[in-house]
Amino acid sequence: MKKTIRRIIPAIVAGAITVALSGCNKQLIDFNLKFKRVHIFDTGECYEISSWTDYDDGDQVQVKLKTGETILLSAGVRFALVDKDVCPFEHK
């Protein structure tokens, strides 16, 4: 019984420290989502992405296009990040 408790206590302490540090606006787990395109519904266009970044508040996404331009998208702009080679929203 004492051996089990000695193993559990460090795990609980490590978990508590992890939870306490996560309150510092640090992302503990990065899922590294990959997207190839961004579709902006206001323009009806789909653009190829070289990289993208989301911000902690979740309202803004910065997208760097393969053309070299950088776009800052916010919650007021309707857009979709697409992980396919062909944009499913473009009408042919």
ABEGO torsion letter per residue (X at the ends): XAAAAAAAAAAAAAAAAAAAAAAAGBBABBAGBBBABBBBAAAGBBBBBABBBBBAAGABBBBBBAAGBBBBBBAABBBBBBABABBAABBX
